[in-house]
Amino acid sequence: MSEPSDVRVRLARLRAPIFAAPMFLVSTPELVVEACRAGVVGSFPAPNCRTSEELGQWMGRVRTGLAAPSHGDWPVAPWALNLVTHTTSKRLPADLEHVAEHQPPIVVTALGSPKPVMPVVHGYGGLVFADVTSEDLARKAADAGVDGLVLVCAGAGGHTGELSPFVFVERVRRFFDGYIALGGAIGTGEAVLAAQALGADFAYVGTTFLVADESMASPDYRQMVIDCRASDLMITRAFTGARANMLKPSMLNQGLDPAELEFKVAKMNFTGRENEQVKPWVGIWAAGQGLGRIDKVAPTRAIVDGLAAEYAAARRRMAELCA
């Protein structure tokens, strides 16, 4: 398996410029492996593991899975781990010990400063991306010396942003020349190319992979994603304290009234699930505005195949337009 130190070269050789975004209680090691073997970056969030020890086991499963060859005429893509660095995440020091051992090529920090992880990740040649929702947060992360930024825009599933991608990318490119991954309602190959046209290097695609065979989403969750449209989403701070796009039908299924939750604000809670007593988000499901196009459950490989084909076709159309 390639070492993290060549991750920039490997990013330049992706089949399509896509990150299969980390999704809470959805992404699995198998989804990561299949995405990478299909030629795009796969990722999962550390809080999907209940303990730091389990996190180490998951990273070991990813590394073992990526020892197999790719699915086609492209190299196996690098993988990414998403780490919550919010002050309520008490397991971060232990998680970082496993990061140092398993050396994920890319670490994406979220909901806190990237500074705690940078010495470890840069020490073994990995890259640090920071997940940000505002220009101010992007500036702070850039000043900290991150290699890349994930710009979370309006329309993103789960924890979401407020800015339009047309504004966000342009403003950040004024002061940051590192990698940019753009997230928010990107679910087609055409949208991936549009992200690049705006100045991003990669598209951060989440909801499209939620229905993958390899995800942890329950059959009911997947069916809800297939059945719903963007109008079925609601932004609320009621579950983790951060703005999040959640499915209203999932709230109704739990006996909750979306109208009562829309403006409720919970205490910030990103405990990493270890010894967690209260899980206010159980049964409350997230999704992004990419809803409405997803019509079936499919293997991760097939989802990547579809996105890559759309992306290639969009590039050909743009080449004709610009000829």
N, C-alpha and C positions, 0 to 999 in steps of 0.2 A: 504494500500500500504506500502511496506517495506520502511524503512527510509534509507537515504544515508549512515548512519554509518555502515551498513552491506554490503556495496557494494563489498568488497573483497570476502566475502562469496558467494555473488550472482555471481560474475565473475567466481568463481571456479565451478559453477553449470550450466554454459551455455550448451545449447544443442550442439553447435559447437563453437569453439573459433573464432568468427567472429564479427567484427564491420561493420554494414551497414554504410559506410562512409558518412559524410556530404557533400552534393553536392549543389553548388550555383545555385539558381533558379530551383532546382529540388526536394530536400528533403522537405517533409511536415510532420506535426504532425501525420497524418494518417499513413504515411510510417514508422515513428518511432514506433508508437504504434503496428502496425502489425508485425514489425521485432522483437520487444521485446516480444510480445505474442507468436511468433513463436520460441523463445528461443535464439535469438542473440541480441547483443547491437544495438539499433537504434539510429540515431543521425541526427541533422540538424544544419546548420550554421545560426548564428544570422542575418547576412546580408540578409537572405531570407525574413526577416521582414523589412518593410520600416521604422518603428519607434520602439523605445524602448517599447512603450505601446503595440504595436502589438506583440513584442517579449514576453511580459508578458502573453498576451492572448494565444499565441501558446504554451507556457510552461504549462499553465493551461489546454489546450486541451490534451496535452500529459498525464498529471497527471490524468485527468478524464478518458481517454481511457485506461490507465494501471490499473484502478480499476477493469476492467473485467478480468476473468481468462485466463490462457494461452490456446493455441490451442491444447495442447497435454499433455503428461506425463512429463512435465518439468516446472520449475518455470518461471514466467515472468522475463525477463532479465532487468538489469538496463539500463537507457538511458543516452545519452550524448548530451551536447550542445557544439557547436564549436564557439568560440569567437575570432574575429580578434582583436589583441592587437597592431597593427601597429599604429604609432603616428598620422596617418591621420584619424583614427577612433574616431571621436569626441564624439560618443555616448557611449563609453565604461563605463564611470561612471554611466550613467542612466541604461545601460544594467545590470551592476553589482547589482544595487538595486533590479532588478527583479530576478536576480540569487539568491540573498539572500532570497527573498520571496519564490521562487518555488523550490529551492534546487535541481538542477539536480545532480544525483549521480556522474556523471563524467563531467568535463569541459575540452575540448580540446582547447588549445590556438594555434593561427596560426599567422604567419607573424609579430611576435613581441615577446617581453619578456613575460614569464608567471608570472612574479613577481606581476603585478597589481591585478591578480585574486586570488592569493594563500591565502591571509588572509581570504577572504570571503568564498571560497570553503572549505578550511580546517577548518574554524570556525564552519561549520555545519556537518563536517564529510565526505565531498565529496572528490573525487580524482581529481588531476590535471594532465593531459597529455599535453605534448608540441609537436606540429607538427613541425618536423625539416627535412631539406634537406641536411645537411652536418654534418660531425663529429664535426666541431667547434661549430655549433649551438647546437648539442646534448650535448656537454660538458658544454656549458653555461646553458642550461636548467637543466642538472643534478646537476650542482653546485648551482642552485637556489632552489633545493630541490623538484623537481617535483616527482610525484608518478609513472609516466609512460612517455614513448616517443612514438610518431608515426613517424616511419622512412619512409619518402616518397622517394621511389627509382625511377630509370628510368622506364618509362612505365606507370607511374601514370597519371590519367586523370586530367584535369584542371592544377592547379599549381603543377609542377612536379619536381623531383630530377634528379640527374645525375649519382649517384652511383648504381652499381649492388647490389642487396640484399645480394649476397654472400660475398661482401666486407663490406657493411654497418653494418650488424648485428654483424659480427665478431669483427669489430673495436669497436663498441659501447659496446659490452659485456665485453670488457677489463676493462671498468671503470664504468659500470652501471649495477646494479643488480635489478632494478625495472622492472615494466611491460614494454614490448615492443610490439607494434602493427606494423605490417609490411605492407606497401602499395606499389602498383605498379604492374599492370597487373595481379592481383590475381582474378580469376573469376571461379575457379573450386574447388571442395572439395579436389582434389589432391594437388592443389597449396596451400590450407590452411594448409594441413599436412606438405608440404614442408617448409612453413614458420616456423612452429614449429621445424622442423628438423634443421633449421639454427640457432635456438636459440630464436626465437620470441615466445611470448605468444599468440598473436592473429593475425589474418589477417584482413586487412583494405580493404574492398571490396566496390568499388564504381560503376563502369560502369555497372556491372551486374544488379544493382538495378535501373539504370536510366530508364529502360523500364517498371518498375512496374506500375500497375494500379494506385497506390496511389501517384505517383510522379507528380510534376508540369510540367514535360516535355510535350511539345506540341506533337500532333500526328505526325507532320512532323519531329520533333527532334527524337522521338522514332523510326520512320521508317528509318531515316538516320543511327541511331546506328545499326539497324538490317542489313541494306544494306552495311555498310562500313566495311573496314578492317584496320589493323594497318597502311597500306601504305597510307591511306586517312588522316592521322594525320600530323600535323606540330607543332613543338615547336617554340613559338614566345613570345616576350615581348611586342608585339604591343598593347595589350588591357588593361592590368593592370600594366605593368611594370615588372612583375615577369614572370619567365619562365613558360609557360603553354602549354599543349597539346591540340590543338584545331582542329576541323574538317575542312579540306579544302573545302569540298562542301558547308559548311555553309557560308564561306567567299565568295565564288562565288555567292551564292544566294543573298548576300547583295551588289553585284556589286564590290567586292574587288578582287584584284589580290594577291593570296597567295605569289607569288614570291616577290612582293614589300613589304610585311609585315614581311617576315621571320626574317629580321634583324633589323626591326624598334623597337625602345624602347620607350614606353609611360612613362609619369610621373607616379610614384607610386600613386595609387588611390584606397584606401580601405575605402571609406567614410561611409560604412554601409547603404548607400542608402537614409538616411534621408536628405531631402531637396536637393537631388542630382539633378544637372542640366544636366550633361553629363553622358550618360551610353554607353560607347564605346563597351561594350560587348553584347548589345542587338542584338539578332539574330545570334551571333557568339557562336557556341556550342562546349563544351568540351567533351572529352571522353578519355579513356585510351587504352592501347594496348590489353586489353581483348576483343576488337572488333574481330568479325569473328566467334564467337561461339554463340552469342546471336541471336536467330531466331524468337522470338515472344514476344509480350507483355503478361505479366502474373501478377497475384496478388503477393504482397510481400511474403505472406505466402507460395505460391507455389515455389517461387524462393529460399526461405530458405529451404523448404523441399528438393529441388533438391541438394542444396549445402551440407546439412546435410547427405543425403544419399550417395553422392559421398565421403564425408569425412569419413564416417563409412566404406565404402567399401575399401578406400585407407588404412585405419588403419588395416583392416583385411589382405590385401595383404602384407603390411609391416611386420605384425606379422608373416606371413608365411615365408617371406624372411629371417627374423631374427631368426627363430626357430632353 
